[in-house]
Amino acid sequence: MTLPWKKLLSLLLPLLIIAGALGLFRFLKATKPEQPPPKVQERVWRVAVERVKPQALAPELTLYGQVETPDLLSLTASANAWVEQVAVRDGDRVAQGDVLIALDPRDFEPRIAQARAEVEELQASIESENNRHQTDLLALEQEQRLLELAGQSVERQQRLKTQKVGAEQSLDEAEQQQAQQALSVSNRKMSIADHPSRLRGLQAKLASSQARLEQLELEYERARLTAPYDGVIANVDVTEGDQVSRGEVLLTLYARASLEVRARIPAPYQDEILATLNAGQVLSASAQVAGTEVKLRLARLDGEAQASGIDGLFQITNHDELVRIGQLLTLRLARDAQSDAVALPMAAVYGGERVYEIQAQRAQTQDDGAGLDQERPDEQQQNKQQQTEKAASPLLRMRAVDIDMLGTRLGADGRELALVRSPELTAGDRVVITHLPNAIDGLRVEVVE
């Protein structure tokens, strides 16, 4: 009897152990604390917003131009000479009357002295000619009187010969003397008649000599090159000791007031700009130079257009001392003002065709009585408070708004702003200015300062 009982015990013991383990597992499972089901929470994106303020704003057109001047003055050598002094260098600012370059005066003085001597010689010749003419006039009276006397002598000798008292030889001598005196009168008259021609010839030579003297004196005066106006030296081509020839360029300079900027206006905007100018409106532009705003105005358009556009010539109205010829500038040209325009940061615009505004939506709450019964009283109170706060504060979501892109302009802080217009944007609306890569309709957001 003992053996069967032991054998039965050995068979039941494993079963009892398994049954006890199962019972323990069920007990532990029944008494474990229950975990609340995980709640799926929607992600909230933190964004900055800006209030919509529709107003009349002028979009700006970005242009790229170069500084130039139509009045670049080239000063040249007045004659062949040596350079004695160079008082300026490239980029120097000069005032009207400042000496820029001086040529050696010894290259001018001998020629001026020679020309003056020629003028004095011709003046003396003219004076001598006038004296000679006066003498001829007096001498003609005497010679005419002598001619009359010679004629009377011939008549007397003829009477004597007729009376057979005078000799033939005396008559011949009287006639010869009369002929000689007549020839003298004729020569004197010819000399008097030629006086105006001789005088005009001398006067012409004098005028030529005086003109040459004035030219040499002018060349000598221009041997000291001075600034004709307040300006800037663009380039100096010589140095002291150089030998220069007449007409050779010595330096170039320009007046700051004559500086202008040539910038290409793209073809799509050409008609708009031309119509504005024809209407007599002033188109203003600005550029940043050395951290300073330089203001310009569109003075005129070039006389020749290209397929890519037409060149506009902008006059600098302030701070012309900051620019130089050949300098490249980025201009922002103010176009016609657009009504109901909204200025927004560039980050607020997506694809140039839409922006996102903030739309408030009330939170949805549900009372789950079964769930509340299973929670402890303190948890129930906390959940009720959270649901109350959630219901009080609306959910903020993004809504896409289609826009018309009017252009861009710089804000007061130097930021580039996009000018947009849409009938769906009204004053006070909040537009998202934080650029989100996953921006879509209905995206939940939280507004931050």
C-alpha positions as CSV (number, residue, x, y, z in Angstrom):
1,M,0.0,0.0,0.0
2,T,2.9,2.3,0.6
3,L,4.4,2.1,-2.8
4,P,1.2,3.0,-4.7
5,W,0.7,6.0,-2.5
6,K,4.2,7.3,-3.1
7,K,3.7,6.7,-6.8
8,L,0.5,8.7,-6.8
9,L,2.1,11.5,-4.8
10,S,4.9,11.8,-7.3
11,L,2.4,12.1,-10.1
12,L,0.2,14.7,-8.4
13,L,3.0,16.9,-7.1
14,P,3.9,18.5,-10.5
15,L,0.3,19.0,-11.2
16,L,-0.2,20.8,-7.8
17,I,2.8,23.0,-8.5
18,I,1.5,24.0,-11.9
19,A,-1.9,24.6,-10.5
20,G,-0.4,26.8,-7.7
21,A,1.6,28.8,-10.3
22,L,-1.4,29.4,-12.4
23,G,-3.4,30.5,-9.4
24,L,-0.7,32.8,-8.3
25,F,-0.4,34.3,-11.9
26,R,-4.2,34.9,-12.0
27,F,-4.1,36.5,-8.5
28,L,-1.2,38.8,-9.5
29,K,-2.9,39.7,-12.8
30,A,-6.2,40.5,-11.0
31,T,-4.6,42.7,-8.4
32,K,-2.1,44.7,-10.7
33,P,-2.7,48.5,-11.0
34,E,-4.5,49.6,-14.2
35,Q,-2.6,52.0,-16.5
36,P,-4.6,54.6,-18.3
37,P,-4.6,54.2,-22.1
38,P,-2.1,56.4,-23.9
39,K,-3.5,59.6,-25.2
40,V,-2.5,60.8,-28.7
41,Q,-1.7,64.5,-28.4
42,E,-1.5,66.7,-31.5
43,R,1.8,68.6,-32.0
44,V,1.7,72.3,-31.5
45,W,4.0,74.6,-33.6
46,R,5.2,77.8,-32.1
47,V,5.0,80.7,-34.5
48,A,5.3,84.4,-34.6
49,V,2.5,86.5,-36.2
50,E,2.1,90.0,-37.5
51,R,-1.1,92.1,-37.6
52,V,-2.4,93.0,-41.1
53,K,-2.4,96.8,-41.9
54,P,-3.7,97.4,-45.4
55,Q,-2.4,100.8,-46.7
56,A,-1.1,102.5,-49.9
57,L,2.5,101.3,-50.3
58,A,4.9,101.7,-53.2
59,P,6.8,98.5,-54.2
60,E,10.5,98.9,-55.0
61,L,12.4,97.6,-58.0
62,T,15.9,96.4,-57.4
63,L,18.3,97.7,-60.1
64,Y,22.1,97.4,-60.5
65,G,23.9,100.5,-61.8
66,Q,27.3,102.1,-62.2
67,V,28.3,105.7,-61.4
68,E,29.4,107.8,-64.3
69,T,29.4,111.4,-65.4
70,P,28.6,113.1,-68.8
71,D,31.0,116.0,-67.8
72,L,34.3,114.3,-67.4
73,L,36.8,117.1,-68.1
74,S,40.2,116.4,-69.7
75,L,42.8,119.1,-69.2
76,T,45.5,119.2,-71.9
77,A,48.9,120.9,-72.4
78,S,48.5,124.3,-74.1
79,A,51.9,123.9,-75.9
80,N,55.0,121.8,-76.1
81,A,56.7,122.2,-72.7
82,W,58.1,120.6,-69.6
83,V,56.1,119.8,-66.5
84,E,57.4,121.9,-63.7
85,Q,54.8,121.0,-60.9
86,V,52.1,118.4,-60.2
87,A,50.1,119.5,-57.2
88,V,47.4,116.8,-57.1
89,R,47.0,113.0,-57.2
90,D,44.2,110.6,-58.2
91,G,41.1,111.0,-56.0
92,D,42.0,114.4,-54.6
93,R,39.2,116.8,-54.0
94,V,39.9,120.3,-55.3
95,A,38.3,123.7,-55.0
96,Q,37.7,126.1,-57.9
97,G,40.9,128.0,-58.7
98,D,43.3,125.4,-57.1
99,V,46.6,124.9,-59.1
100,L,46.6,121.4,-60.5
101,I,49.7,121.3,-62.8
102,A,52.2,124.0,-63.8
103,L,54.3,123.9,-67.0
104,D,57.8,125.5,-67.2
105,P,57.4,129.2,-68.0
106,R,60.7,129.3,-69.8
107,D,59.1,127.4,-72.7
108,F,56.7,130.3,-73.3
109,E,58.5,133.5,-72.4
110,P,61.0,133.7,-75.4
111,R,58.2,133.2,-78.0
112,I,56.0,135.8,-76.3
113,A,58.9,138.3,-76.4
114,Q,59.5,137.6,-80.1
115,A,55.9,138.1,-80.9
116,R,55.8,141.4,-79.0
117,A,58.8,142.6,-80.9
118,E,57.1,141.8,-84.2
119,V,54.0,143.7,-83.1
120,E,56.0,146.7,-82.1
121,E,57.9,146.6,-85.4
122,L,54.7,146.6,-87.4
123,Q,53.2,149.4,-85.3
124,A,56.3,151.4,-86.1
125,S,55.9,150.6,-89.8
126,I,52.3,151.7,-89.8
127,E,53.3,155.0,-88.1
128,S,56.1,155.5,-90.7
129,E,53.6,154.8,-93.5
130,N,51.2,157.5,-92.1
131,N,54.1,160.0,-91.9
132,R,55.1,159.1,-95.5
133,H,51.6,159.7,-96.7
134,Q,51.4,163.1,-95.0
135,T,54.8,164.0,-96.6
136,D,53.5,162.8,-100.0
137,L,50.5,165.1,-99.7
138,L,52.7,168.1,-98.9
139,A,55.2,167.2,-101.6
140,L,52.5,166.8,-104.2
141,E,51.5,170.4,-103.8
142,Q,55.0,171.6,-104.3
143,E,55.6,169.3,-107.3
144,Q,52.4,170.5,-108.9
145,R,53.6,174.1,-108.4
146,L,56.9,173.2,-110.0
147,L,55.1,171.5,-112.9
148,E,53.1,174.7,-113.5
149,L,56.4,176.7,-113.5
150,A,58.0,174.3,-115.9
151,G,55.0,174.7,-118.2
152,Q,55.3,178.4,-118.1
153,S,59.0,178.2,-118.9
154,V,58.2,176.1,-122.0
155,E,55.6,178.6,-123.1
156,R,58.1,181.4,-122.7
157,Q,60.8,179.6,-124.7
158,Q,58.3,178.9,-127.5
159,R,57.4,182.6,-127.7
160,L,61.1,183.5,-127.8
161,K,61.7,181.0,-130.5
162,T,58.7,182.3,-132.5
163,Q,60.2,185.7,-132.2
164,K,63.5,184.2,-133.3
165,V,65.1,185.5,-130.1
166,G,65.4,182.3,-128.1
167,A,67.6,179.3,-128.9
168,E,66.3,175.8,-129.8
169,Q,68.3,174.2,-127.1
170,S,66.7,176.3,-124.4
171,L,63.3,175.2,-125.5
172,D,64.4,171.5,-125.4
173,E,65.8,171.9,-121.9
174,A,62.5,173.6,-120.7
175,E,60.4,170.8,-122.3
176,Q,62.7,168.1,-120.7
177,Q,62.4,169.8,-117.3
178,Q,58.6,169.9,-117.7
179,A,58.4,166.2,-118.5
180,Q,60.6,165.3,-115.6
181,Q,58.4,167.3,-113.3
182,A,55.3,165.7,-114.7
183,L,56.7,162.3,-114.0
184,S,57.5,163.3,-110.4
185,V,53.9,164.4,-109.9
186,S,52.6,161.2,-111.4
187,N,54.8,159.1,-109.1
188,R,53.7,161.2,-106.1
189,K,50.1,160.7,-106.9
190,M,50.6,156.9,-107.4
191,S,52.3,156.8,-104.0
192,I,49.4,158.6,-102.4
193,A,46.9,156.3,-104.1
194,D,48.8,153.2,-102.9
195,H,48.8,154.4,-99.3
196,P,45.5,152.7,-98.3
197,S,46.7,149.3,-99.7
198,R,50.1,149.6,-98.0
199,L,48.4,150.6,-94.8
200,R,45.9,147.7,-95.0
201,G,48.8,145.3,-95.6
202,L,50.7,146.5,-92.6
203,Q,47.6,146.5,-90.4
204,A,46.9,142.9,-91.5
205,K,50.4,141.8,-90.6
206,L,49.9,143.7,-87.3
207,A,46.6,141.9,-86.6
208,S,48.2,138.6,-87.4
209,S,51.1,139.3,-85.0
210,Q,48.8,140.5,-82.3
211,A,46.7,137.4,-82.7
212,R,49.8,135.2,-82.4
213,L,50.9,137.2,-79.4
214,E,47.5,136.8,-77.7
215,Q,47.6,133.0,-78.5
216,L,51.1,132.7,-76.9
217,E,50.0,134.8,-73.9
218,L,46.9,132.5,-73.6
219,E,49.1,129.4,-73.8
220,Y,51.3,130.9,-71.1
221,E,48.3,131.7,-69.0
222,R,47.1,128.1,-69.4
223,A,50.6,126.8,-68.4
224,R,49.2,126.8,-64.9
225,L,46.2,124.5,-65.0
226,T,43.7,125.4,-62.3
227,A,40.4,123.7,-61.3
228,P,37.5,125.3,-63.1
229,Y,35.1,124.2,-60.4
230,D,34.9,122.2,-57.2
231,G,35.6,118.6,-58.2
232,V,37.4,115.3,-57.8
233,I,40.6,114.3,-59.7
234,A,39.8,111.2,-61.7
235,N,43.2,110.5,-63.1
236,V,46.7,112.2,-63.4
237,D,48.7,111.1,-66.4
238,V,52.0,113.0,-65.9
239,T,54.6,113.7,-63.3
240,E,57.1,116.4,-62.7
241,G,59.8,116.5,-65.3
242,D,57.8,115.0,-68.1
243,Q,57.9,116.6,-71.6
244,V,54.5,117.0,-73.0
245,S,53.2,118.1,-76.4
246,R,50.4,120.4,-77.4
247,G,47.0,118.8,-76.8
248,E,48.3,115.9,-74.7
249,V,46.0,115.0,-71.8
250,L,47.5,115.8,-68.4
251,L,44.7,114.9,-66.0
252,T,40.9,114.4,-65.9
253,L,38.5,115.6,-63.2
254,Y,34.8,115.9,-62.7
255,A,32.3,117.8,-60.6
256,R,30.5,115.9,-57.9
257,A,27.2,117.5,-58.9
258,S,27.5,116.0,-62.3
259,L,27.6,112.4,-61.1
260,E,24.8,110.1,-62.1
261,V,24.1,106.4,-62.0
262,R,23.2,104.4,-65.1
263,A,21.1,101.3,-64.3
264,R,19.2,98.9,-66.6
265,I,15.4,98.9,-66.1
266,P,14.1,95.5,-67.1
267,A,11.8,95.4,-70.1
268,P,8.6,94.3,-68.2
269,Y,8.7,97.5,-66.2
270,Q,9.7,99.8,-69.1
271,D,6.2,100.9,-70.0
272,E,5.2,101.6,-66.4
273,I,8.3,103.7,-65.8
274,L,7.9,105.6,-69.0
275,A,4.3,106.4,-68.3
276,T,5.1,107.7,-64.9
277,L,7.8,110.0,-66.3
278,N,5.5,111.3,-69.0
279,A,2.9,112.0,-66.3
280,G,5.4,114.4,-64.7
281,Q,5.8,112.3,-61.5
282,V,9.1,112.0,-59.7
283,L,10.5,108.5,-59.3
284,S,12.8,108.2,-56.3
285,A,15.5,105.6,-55.6
286,S,18.0,104.9,-52.8
287,A,21.2,103.0,-52.4
288,Q,23.3,102.0,-49.4
289,V,26.9,103.3,-49.6
290,A,29.3,102.8,-46.6
291,G,26.3,102.3,-44.3
292,T,24.7,105.6,-45.5
293,E,21.5,105.9,-47.5
294,V,22.2,107.8,-50.7
295,K,19.0,109.2,-52.4
296,L,18.6,109.5,-56.1
297,R,15.9,110.4,-58.6
298,L,15.3,109.2,-62.1
299,A,16.3,112.1,-64.3
300,R,15.8,110.6,-67.8
301,L,15.9,107.4,-69.8
302,D,18.5,106.6,-72.4
303,G,17.8,107.3,-76.0
304,E,18.3,103.7,-77.1
305,A,16.5,100.7,-75.7
306,Q,17.7,97.1,-75.7
307,A,15.8,93.8,-75.7
308,S,16.5,93.4,-72.0
309,G,15.3,96.8,-71.1
310,I,16.3,100.5,-71.2
311,D,19.0,102.3,-69.2
312,G,17.8,104.9,-66.6
313,L,20.0,107.8,-65.6
314,F,19.6,108.6,-61.9
315,Q,20.8,111.9,-60.4
316,I,22.3,111.8,-57.0
317,T,20.6,114.2,-54.6
318,N,22.6,113.8,-51.4
319,H,25.9,112.4,-50.1
320,D,27.6,112.6,-53.5
321,E,30.9,112.7,-51.7
322,L,30.5,108.9,-51.0
323,V,30.5,107.8,-54.6
324,R,33.2,107.6,-57.3
325,I,33.1,107.1,-61.1
326,G,32.9,103.4,-62.0
327,Q,31.4,102.4,-58.6
328,L,28.7,99.7,-58.7
329,L,25.5,100.4,-56.7
330,T,22.4,98.5,-55.9
331,L,19.4,100.8,-56.3
332,R,15.9,100.3,-55.1
333,L,13.5,102.3,-57.3
334,A,10.1,103.2,-55.8
335,R,7.3,102.4,-58.2
336,D,3.7,103.7,-58.2
337,A,1.9,103.2,-54.8
338,Q,-0.5,100.3,-54.6
339,S,-3.7,100.5,-52.6
340,D,-4.7,98.0,-49.9
341,A,-1.1,96.6,-49.8
342,V,0.1,94.6,-46.8
343,A,3.8,94.6,-45.9
344,L,5.0,91.3,-44.6
345,P,8.4,89.7,-44.0
346,M,9.5,87.5,-46.9
347,A,9.3,84.4,-44.7
348,A,5.6,84.8,-44.5
349,V,5.1,84.2,-48.2
350,Y,5.0,80.7,-49.6
351,G,5.7,80.2,-53.3
352,G,4.9,83.8,-54.0
353,E,1.2,83.0,-54.0
354,R,-0.1,82.4,-50.5
355,V,0.3,83.3,-46.8
356,Y,-1.2,81.7,-43.7
357,E,-3.4,83.5,-41.2
358,I,-4.3,82.4,-37.7
359,Q,-7.8,81.0,-37.3
360,A,-9.3,80.3,-33.8
361,Q,-11.3,77.1,-33.2
362,R,-13.1,76.1,-30.0
363,A,-11.9,72.9,-28.4
364,Q,-14.2,69.8,-28.4
365,T,-14.9,68.2,-24.9
366,Q,-16.7,65.0,-24.1
367,D,-17.9,63.8,-20.7
368,D,-16.9,60.1,-20.2
369,G,-18.9,59.0,-17.1
370,A,-17.5,55.5,-17.1
371,G,-14.0,56.7,-17.2
372,L,-14.6,59.2,-14.4
373,D,-16.1,56.5,-12.2
374,Q,-12.9,54.5,-12.4
375,E,-10.7,57.4,-11.5
376,R,-9.9,58.6,-8.0
377,P,-11.7,61.7,-6.8
378,D,-8.6,63.9,-7.0
379,E,-7.8,62.7,-10.6
380,Q,-11.4,63.4,-11.6
381,Q,-11.2,67.0,-10.2
382,Q,-7.9,67.6,-12.1
383,N,-9.2,66.3,-15.4
384,K,-12.4,68.4,-15.1
385,Q,-10.2,71.5,-14.5
386,Q,-8.0,70.7,-17.5
387,Q,-11.1,70.2,-19.7
388,T,-12.6,73.5,-18.5
389,E,-9.4,75.4,-19.3
390,K,-9.2,73.7,-22.7
391,A,-12.7,74.6,-23.5
392,A,-12.1,78.3,-22.5
393,S,-9.0,78.7,-24.7
394,P,-9.6,78.2,-28.4
395,L,-7.3,76.1,-30.6
396,L,-5.3,78.2,-33.1
397,R,-4.8,76.7,-36.6
398,M,-3.3,78.0,-39.8
399,R,-5.5,78.8,-42.8
400,A,-4.0,79.4,-46.3
401,V,-4.9,82.7,-48.0
402,D,-4.2,83.3,-51.7
403,I,-2.5,86.5,-52.4
404,D,-1.3,88.8,-55.3
405,M,2.4,89.5,-55.1
406,L,2.8,93.3,-55.7
407,G,6.6,93.5,-55.2
408,T,9.1,94.1,-52.4
409,R,10.4,97.1,-50.4
410,L,12.8,97.8,-47.6
411,G,11.3,98.3,-44.1
412,A,12.4,101.0,-41.7
413,D,14.7,98.4,-40.0
414,G,16.3,97.5,-43.3
415,R,14.5,94.2,-43.7
416,E,13.1,93.3,-47.1
417,L,9.4,93.1,-47.0
418,A,6.9,91.5,-49.4
419,L,4.0,93.6,-50.5
420,V,0.9,91.5,-51.0
421,R,-2.8,92.0,-51.5
422,S,-5.8,89.8,-50.9
423,P,-9.5,90.4,-50.4
424,E,-9.4,87.8,-47.6
425,L,-7.0,89.8,-45.5
426,T,-8.6,92.6,-43.4
427,A,-7.1,94.9,-40.9
428,G,-6.2,93.2,-37.6
429,D,-5.9,89.7,-39.1
430,R,-2.9,87.8,-37.8
431,V,-0.5,86.4,-40.4
432,V,2.1,83.8,-39.6
433,I,5.6,85.2,-40.3
434,T,7.5,82.1,-39.1
435,H,8.4,80.0,-42.2
436,L,7.4,76.4,-41.6
437,P,8.6,73.7,-44.0
438,N,5.4,71.7,-43.4
439,A,2.9,74.5,-43.5
440,I,-0.5,73.2,-44.4
441,D,-4.1,74.1,-43.8
442,G,-5.3,73.3,-40.3
443,L,-1.9,73.0,-38.7
444,R,-2.2,73.7,-35.0
445,V,0.1,76.5,-33.8
446,E,0.8,78.5,-30.7
447,V,1.5,82.2,-31.0
448,V,4.8,83.5,-29.4
449,E,6.1,87.0,-29.1
